[in-house]
Amino acid sequence: MQNVNIWSEEFGAATDEPILLIMGSMSQGVLWPDEFVGLLTAGGRRVIRYDHRDTGMSDTVDFAAHPYTWDDIKDDVYRVMDAHGLDSAHLVCHSAGGLLGQFVAVERPERVRSLTVIGSSPLGGGEGQVIMRALLGQPQPEGSLPVPLPEFVAFYQALIASPPPQDRRAAIEGMIAEQRLLHGTGLPFDEDAARRLQERIYDRARDLSATVNHRLAAGAKPDFEPVGVLHQVKAPTLVIEGTHEVAKPGHGALIAEQVPGARLMMVEGLGHTLPPEVHEELATAVLAHTAPRDR
């Protein structure tokens, strides 16, 4: 399905090195913090962030009538680049956005100036199946990716068993609880800031419940991720993982092992969110990694 309007915004000068920020599954582009974006633009980058289909201000889809797969979500990356007149860009990706970025780097290497993945899993590693087996209490096959931390599993098991929130207040409280879990225990959690963020996410969403379509898309094509292809990545690659990652602990090292020349950067205290305490460290690393180079 191609007739989906994708919301995006850009910052910085049109002549600066372009960075496309790709957020994770079921997540709006504004989860890339304004402060982090500001540090990148102050460092001389043209920064673009966008809402995936079925999130935020992008179009929502009647999945029953117009089903789609993660291939379509991946192709939206190209559509955003095209809409902003970019033949190529630096891709900076978080969580499942890292799977999209890795896939694009393999499929269309000429469009990727560099690749940065934060809190992500290796393409083709079956991350979704690992998490689902963990939530169902099923054993993991030998050689599977490292499992999420026990507190992650317990939280989502309880969430799945709970009725959906009945109003805005209950929904936002649940979203704050989820952010607290993903934040991890390595850095202080600012509940007031979390509330402001989740209120923004709730209020700007066309239909917050539409994010479940990303799960349906994963089920529509479970083999979305090609296996054994990361050696084909030609883009300079920076892999970032927090020391308090709760969802995908140890996955960053596996990406760095498989991508030729990739560099692994561990960030002290970082969980699976992007809190203010790490903005400067992350921005400094991304600015260095996206500095103009001969292509």
C-alpha positions in Angstrom: 0.0 0.0 0.0 1.6 3.3 -1.1 -1.1 5.9 -0.5 -0.1 6.6 3.1 0.8 10.1 4.2 3.9 10.1 6.4 4.4 13.1 8.8 7.9 14.4 9.0 9.8 17.5 10.0 13.4 18.7 9.4 15.8 21.0 11.2 19.0 22.7 10.2 20.3 24.0 6.9 19.5 22.2 3.7 23.2 22.3 2.8 24.3 20.4 6.0 25.0 16.7 6.2 21.6 15.0 6.3 20.6 12.7 9.2 17.4 10.7 9.1 16.2 9.5 12.5 14.3 6.2 12.5 12.5 5.4 15.7 11.4 1.9 16.8 8.2 -0.1 16.4 4.9 1.5 17.4 6.8 4.7 18.2 6.4 8.3 17.1 9.3 10.4 15.7 9.1 12.8 18.6 10.6 10.1 20.9 13.8 11.5 19.4 14.2 14.2 22.0 14.1 17.8 21.0 17.3 18.5 22.9 19.2 15.7 21.2 17.9 16.9 17.8 19.1 20.4 18.7 22.6 19.2 19.6 22.8 17.6 16.2 21.6 20.7 14.3 24.0 22.9 16.3 26.7 20.6 15.2 26.0 21.3 11.5 23.5 18.6 10.6 20.3 18.6 8.7 18.1 16.4 10.8 14.8 14.8 9.8 12.5 12.8 12.0 9.2 11.2 11.1 6.2 9.3 12.4 5.9 5.7 11.1 2.6 4.9 9.5 0.0 4.2 12.2 1.8 6.4 14.7 1.5 10.0 15.7 0.4 12.3 12.9 1.0 9.9 10.0 -2.0 8.2 8.4 -3.6 5.3 10.2 -4.5 2.3 8.1 -7.5 0.0 8.1 -5.4 -3.1 8.4 -8.1 -5.6 7.6 -8.9 -3.8 4.4 -5.3 -2.8 3.5 -2.8 -5.1 5.3 0.8 -4.3 5.1 4.1 -5.8 6.2 7.4 -4.6 7.7 8.7 -4.4 4.1 6.2 -1.5 3.6 7.4 0.2 6.8 10.9 -0.2 5.6 10.0 1.2 2.2 8.6 4.3 4.0 12.2 5.1 4.8 12.9 5.6 1.1 9.7 7.6 0.8 10.7 10.0 3.5 14.1 10.4 2.0 12.6 11.0 -1.5 10.1 13.6 -0.1 13.0 15.6 1.4 15.1 15.3 -1.8 17.7 13.0 -0.4 19.6 10.6 -2.6 21.4 9.4 0.5 21.6 10.2 4.2 23.1 9.2 7.5 20.7 6.8 9.2 20.4 7.0 13.0 18.1 4.4 14.3 16.6 3.2 17.6 15.3 -0.2 18.6 13.4 -1.8 15.7 14.3 1.2 13.7 17.8 -0.3 13.7 16.4 -3.3 11.9 15.0 -1.0 9.2 18.3 0.8 9.0 20.3 -2.4 8.7 18.0 -3.7 6.0 18.2 -0.4 4.0 22.0 -0.5 4.3 22.0 -4.0 2.8 19.3 -3.4 0.2 20.3 0.0 -1.0 23.9 0.8 0.1 24.1 3.8 -2.2 21.5 5.5 -0.1 23.3 5.1 3.3 26.2 7.5 4.1 26.6 6.0 7.5 24.6 3.8 9.9 24.1 4.3 13.7 22.0 1.8 15.6 21.0 2.4 19.2 19.4 -0.3 21.4 18.8 -2.6 18.5 19.1 -6.2 17.5 21.0 -7.8 14.6 19.0 -8.1 11.4 18.0 -11.7 10.9 18.4 -12.7 14.5 14.7 -13.3 15.2 14.4 -10.7 17.9 10.6 -10.7 17.8 10.4 -14.5 18.2 12.8 -14.4 21.1 10.7 -11.8 23.0 7.5 -13.6 22.2 8.8 -16.9 23.5 10.1 -15.1 26.6 6.6 -13.6 27.2 4.9 -17.0 26.7 7.4 -18.7 29.0 8.7 -21.0 26.2 12.2 -22.3 26.0 14.6 -20.6 23.6 16.3 -22.6 20.9 20.1 -23.0 21.2 21.9 -20.0 19.6 19.0 -17.6 20.1 19.6 -14.0 20.9 19.9 -13.0 24.6 16.5 -12.7 26.3 15.1 -9.5 27.8 15.6 -8.9 31.5 13.1 -10.6 33.9 11.5 -7.2 34.8 10.8 -6.6 31.1 9.1 -10.0 30.7 7.0 -9.6 33.9 5.8 -6.1 32.9 4.6 -7.1 29.4 3.1 -10.3 30.7 1.0 -8.2 33.1 0.2 -5.7 30.4 -1.1 -8.3 28.0 -3.3 -9.8 30.7 -4.8 -6.4 31.7 -7.8 -4.6 30.1 -7.0 -1.6 27.9 -7.1 1.8 29.7 -10.5 3.5 29.6 -9.5 7.1 29.5 -6.7 9.6 28.8 -5.4 9.6 32.3 -5.2 5.8 32.6 -3.6 5.6 29.2 -0.9 8.1 30.1 -0.2 6.5 33.5 0.4 3.2 31.7 2.6 4.9 29.1 4.7 6.4 32.0 5.0 3.0 33.6 6.3 1.5 30.4 8.8 4.4 30.0 10.0 3.8 33.5 10.6 0.1 32.8 12.4 0.8 29.5 14.5 3.6 31.1 16.2 1.0 33.3 17.8 1.5 36.7 21.1 3.0 35.6 20.0 6.7 35.7 17.4 8.7 37.7 13.9 8.6 36.3 12.3 12.0 35.9 8.5 11.3 36.2 7.5 14.9 35.5 9.4 14.9 32.2 8.0 11.5 31.3 4.5 12.7 31.9 5.1 15.7 29.6 6.4 13.4 26.9 3.6 10.9 27.1 1.0 13.6 27.2 2.5 14.9 24.0 2.5 11.5 22.4 -1.1 10.8 23.4 -2.4 14.2 22.3 -0.7 14.2 18.9 -1.7 10.7 17.9 -4.4 10.4 15.3 -5.4 7.0 16.8 -3.2 5.6 19.5 -4.6 2.2 19.2 -3.5 2.0 15.5 0.1 1.2 16.7 -1.0 -2.4 17.2 -1.0 -2.7 13.4 2.9 -2.9 13.6 2.4 -6.2 15.4 0.0 -7.3 12.8 2.4 -6.3 10.1 5.1 -8.5 11.7 2.7 -11.4 11.8 1.8 -10.9 8.1 5.4 -11.6 7.1 7.3 -13.2 10.0 10.4 -13.7 7.7 10.8 -9.9 7.1 14.4 -10.0 8.3 16.9 -11.6 5.8 19.3 -13.9 7.6 23.1 -13.8 7.2 23.4 -10.6 5.3 25.0 -8.1 7.7 28.4 -8.8 6.2 27.1 -7.0 3.1 26.7 -3.6 5.0 29.2 -1.2 3.4 28.3 1.9 5.4 30.5 2.9 8.3 28.5 1.6 11.3 28.3 2.7 14.9 26.5 0.4 17.3 25.4 1.9 20.6 24.1 0.0 23.6 23.4 1.0 27.2 24.9 -0.8 30.2 21.3 -1.1 31.6 19.5 -2.2 28.4 16.4 -4.1 29.5 14.9 -5.2 26.2 17.8 -6.3 24.1 20.8 -6.8 26.4 24.0 -7.9 24.5 22.4 -7.5 21.1 24.6 -4.6 20.1 27.8 -6.6 20.4 26.3 -9.2 18.0 25.6 -6.5 15.4 29.1 -5.1 15.7 30.5 -8.6 15.3 28.6 -9.2 12.0 29.0 -5.8 10.3 32.5 -5.3 8.8 34.4 -2.5 10.6 31.6 -1.7 13.0 32.4 0.0 16.3 30.5 -0.8 19.5 30.0 2.0 22.0 28.7 1.2 25.5 26.9 4.1 27.3 27.0 3.9 31.1 23.6 3.9 32.7 21.6 4.0 29.5 18.6 1.7 29.3 16.2 1.5 26.3 15.2 5.2 26.2 17.0 8.4 25.4 17.2 10.4 28.6 18.8 13.9 28.9 21.8 12.6 30.8 23.1 10.9 27.7 22.1 13.4 25.0 25.5 15.1 24.8 27.4 11.8 24.8 25.2 10.4 22.1 25.2 13.6 20.0 29.0 13.9 20.2 29.4 10.3 19.0 26.8 10.7 16.2 28.4 14.0 15.0 31.8 12.4 14.8 30.4 9.4 13.0 28.5 11.5 10.5 31.3 14.0 9.7 31.7 14.5 6.0 33.9 11.9 4.4 34.9 10.8 0.9 32.2 8.5 -0.6 
